[in-house]
Amino acid sequence: MATETVRIAVLEEQALFRKALCQVLAKDERFKVLTECLDTCDVNRIAAAKPDMTLFDVDFQKGDPVDTVKALREAHPTGKICLLSMNAQQALLERSLVYGLEGYVIKDIGLMDLSRALLAINSGDFYVDPRLAGSMLRRMSERRHKGDPSELSERETDVIQLIAIGLSNKQISERLFLSEKTVKNHISRIFSKLNVTARTQAAIYAIKSGLA
C-alpha cells in the first residue's frame, strides 16, 4: 500500500542551508517540499500553503522563536510544527509546547533518523531529541510529587511523564514493565480525565502542571 506523502515547509533564514535541506528532503519520495518555502521565510505565506508540517530552524530566527511558533499555529492550526536547532534548549521546548509543538530535532541527527522523526510526528506522535528527553526525565524525578493527585493516579502520572518526553506506547511499556494494552488503557483514562484527544495535549498538560 502506498504511503501518503508528507507535505513539508522549511522555515529557515539562511538561504543556502534552506535550499540544501529542501533538496535532501525532496530526495525522499515520502516527502514533498512545498515550493513556497524555497525562496522565502515569510510565515504567513508558508502557513497559507497549508503544509502537513513546518520544519522551523530557530538558530538564526530574528526575535523570539516562540512568537513564530504561535503565529504558525494561529495561521494554520492543523499543521504540525517541528523545531530544528544546533542546541538542546529546554526552556524553548517547554514554552513552545504551550502552542502545540509536536517535535524538536537537533541538527546533528542522521538523515534516516530525521526522516523517521518527521514521519512519526506526521502520524501523530510527539518527538523530542533523546538528549532533551534525558533532561526532562531528570527534572521529572526532582518534581515527582507535583501536580494534582486527584486528577491522575500514580501510574497514570508515570505514563503522562513519558508521553511528555516523546516515548511511544511500546517504549513506555518497556520502561514501566507493562503490556502495550495496559499502557493504551492508561492513556485512554488520562485523555478522559484531562478532556484531551492527543498526546501533544497531554504533554502540554504535563509541562504546565509541573509533572514534566
C-alpha positions as CSV (number, residue, x, y, z in Angstrom):
1,M,0.0,0.0,0.0
2,A,1.4,3.4,-1.0
3,T,2.5,5.7,1.8
4,E,0.9,9.1,2.0
5,T,3.3,11.9,1.0
6,V,4.0,14.4,3.8
7,R,3.9,18.0,2.6
8,I,6.7,19.9,4.3
9,A,7.6,23.5,4.5
10,V,11.1,24.6,5.7
11,L,11.3,27.8,7.6
12,E,14.9,28.8,7.6
13,E,16.6,32.2,7.5
14,Q,19.8,31.1,5.8
15,A,19.1,30.6,2.1
16,L,22.0,28.2,1.4
17,F,21.1,25.9,4.3
18,R,17.3,26.2,3.5
19,K,17.9,25.1,-0.1
20,A,20.2,22.2,0.9
21,L,17.7,20.9,3.5
22,C,14.9,21.1,1.0
23,Q,16.9,19.2,-1.6
24,V,17.7,16.5,0.9
25,L,14.1,16.1,1.9
26,A,12.9,16.2,-1.7
27,K,15.0,13.1,-2.5
28,D,12.8,11.1,-0.1
29,E,9.7,10.1,-2.0
30,R,7.7,10.1,1.3
31,F,8.1,13.9,1.5
32,K,7.0,16.7,-0.8
33,V,8.8,20.0,-0.2
34,L,6.5,23.0,-0.8
35,T,7.8,25.5,-3.3
36,E,6.5,28.3,-1.1
37,C,9.4,27.8,1.3
38,L,12.3,27.7,-1.2
39,D,12.7,31.4,-1.6
40,T,11.0,32.9,1.4
41,C,10.9,32.8,5.2
42,D,7.5,34.5,5.3
43,V,5.4,32.8,8.0
44,N,2.0,33.9,6.5
45,R,2.9,32.7,3.0
46,I,4.1,29.3,4.3
47,A,1.0,28.9,6.5
48,A,-1.2,29.8,3.6
49,A,0.2,26.8,1.7
50,K,-1.2,24.6,4.5
51,P,1.8,22.2,4.8
52,D,1.3,19.0,6.8
53,M,4.4,20.0,8.7
54,T,6.7,23.0,9.1
55,L,10.3,22.3,10.0
56,F,11.4,25.5,11.7
57,D,15.1,26.3,12.3
58,V,15.3,28.5,15.4
59,D,19.1,29.2,15.3
60,F,19.0,32.2,13.1
61,Q,15.5,33.4,13.8
62,K,15.0,37.1,14.3
63,G,13.3,37.7,17.6
64,D,11.7,35.1,19.9
65,P,11.2,31.7,18.1
66,V,8.1,31.1,20.3
67,D,6.4,34.0,18.7
68,T,6.9,32.3,15.3
69,V,5.5,29.0,16.7
70,K,2.5,30.9,17.9
71,A,2.0,32.6,14.6
72,L,2.3,29.4,12.7
73,R,-0.3,27.7,15.0
74,E,-2.7,30.6,14.7
75,A,-2.4,30.8,10.9
76,H,-2.5,27.1,10.3
77,P,-3.9,25.3,13.4
78,T,-3.8,21.7,11.9
79,G,-0.3,21.8,10.7
80,K,2.4,20.0,12.6
81,I,5.4,22.1,13.8
82,C,8.9,20.7,14.4
83,L,11.8,22.8,15.7
84,L,15.3,22.3,14.4
85,S,18.3,23.6,16.4
86,M,22.0,23.1,17.0
87,N,21.4,23.0,20.7
88,A,19.0,21.3,23.2
89,Q,17.1,24.3,24.5
90,Q,14.9,23.0,27.4
91,A,13.2,26.3,28.0
92,L,12.4,26.9,24.3
93,L,10.8,23.4,24.1
94,E,8.6,24.0,27.2
95,R,7.5,27.4,26.0
96,S,6.7,26.1,22.6
97,L,4.7,23.2,23.9
98,V,2.1,25.7,25.1
99,Y,1.3,26.3,21.4
100,G,1.1,22.7,20.5
101,L,4.6,22.0,19.3
102,E,4.9,18.4,18.0
103,G,8.7,17.9,17.7
104,Y,12.2,19.1,18.5
105,V,15.2,17.9,16.4
106,I,18.9,18.7,17.0
107,K,20.9,19.3,13.8
108,D,23.5,16.6,14.2
109,I,20.7,14.0,13.6
110,G,21.3,11.5,10.9
111,L,19.2,11.7,7.7
112,M,17.5,8.3,8.3
113,D,16.7,9.3,11.9
114,L,15.4,12.7,10.7
115,S,13.1,11.0,8.3
116,R,11.8,8.6,11.0
117,A,11.2,11.6,13.4
118,L,9.3,13.6,10.8
119,L,7.1,10.6,9.8
120,A,6.4,9.8,13.5
121,I,5.4,13.4,14.1
122,N,3.1,13.4,11.0
123,S,1.4,10.2,12.2
124,G,0.5,11.9,15.5
125,D,3.4,11.1,17.8
126,F,5.4,13.6,19.8
127,Y,9.1,13.5,19.1
128,V,11.9,15.1,21.1
129,D,15.6,14.5,20.7
130,P,16.8,12.0,23.3
131,R,19.2,14.5,24.9
132,L,16.3,16.8,25.7
133,A,14.3,13.7,26.8
134,G,17.0,12.8,29.3
135,S,17.0,16.3,30.7
136,M,13.2,16.2,31.1
137,L,13.5,12.8,32.9
138,R,15.9,14.3,35.4
139,R,13.5,17.1,36.1
140,M,10.7,14.7,36.5
141,S,12.5,13.0,39.3
142,E,13.1,16.3,41.0
143,R,9.4,17.3,40.7
144,R,7.9,13.9,41.2
145,H,5.2,14.8,43.6
146,K,3.9,18.0,42.0
147,G,0.5,18.1,40.2
148,D,-3.0,17.4,41.4
149,P,-3.2,13.8,42.7
150,S,-6.9,13.9,42.4
151,E,-6.6,14.1,38.6
152,L,-4.2,11.3,37.8
153,S,-3.2,8.1,39.6
154,E,0.4,7.4,40.3
155,R,0.7,5.0,37.4
156,E,-1.1,7.5,35.1
157,T,1.4,10.1,36.2
158,D,4.2,7.8,35.2
159,V,2.7,7.3,31.8
160,I,2.0,11.0,31.1
161,Q,5.5,11.9,32.1
162,L,6.9,9.5,29.5
163,I,4.4,10.8,26.9
164,A,5.8,14.3,27.6
165,I,9.3,13.2,26.6
166,G,8.1,11.6,23.3
167,L,8.2,7.9,24.1
168,S,5.9,5.6,22.1
169,N,3.5,3.2,23.7
170,K,6.0,0.4,23.1
171,Q,8.8,2.3,24.8
172,I,6.5,3.2,27.7
173,S,5.6,-0.4,28.2
174,E,9.3,-1.4,28.2
175,R,10.2,1.4,30.7
176,L,7.3,0.6,33.1
177,F,7.3,-3.2,32.6
178,L,3.7,-3.1,31.4
179,S,1.9,-4.6,28.4
180,E,1.2,-2.2,25.5
181,K,-2.5,-2.9,26.1
182,T,-2.2,-1.7,29.7
183,V,-0.4,1.4,28.5
184,K,-3.1,2.1,26.0
185,N,-5.7,1.7,28.8
186,H,-3.8,4.2,31.0
187,I,-3.6,6.7,28.1
188,S,-7.3,6.4,27.4
189,R,-8.1,7.2,31.1
190,I,-5.6,10.1,31.0
191,F,-7.2,11.5,27.9
192,S,-10.7,11.1,29.5
193,K,-9.7,12.7,32.8
194,L,-7.9,15.7,31.2
195,N,-10.5,16.0,28.4
196,V,-7.9,15.9,25.7
197,T,-7.7,13.9,22.5
198,A,-4.0,13.9,21.5
199,R,-0.6,13.0,23.0
200,T,0.6,16.6,22.4
201,Q,-2.2,18.0,24.5
202,A,-1.3,15.5,27.3
203,A,2.4,16.6,27.0
204,I,1.4,20.2,27.4
205,Y,-0.7,19.4,30.5
206,A,2.3,17.6,32.0
207,I,4.6,20.6,31.3
208,K,2.2,23.3,32.5
209,S,1.2,21.3,35.7
210,G,4.8,20.7,36.7
211,L,4.7,16.9,36.1
212,A,7.4,17.0,33.5
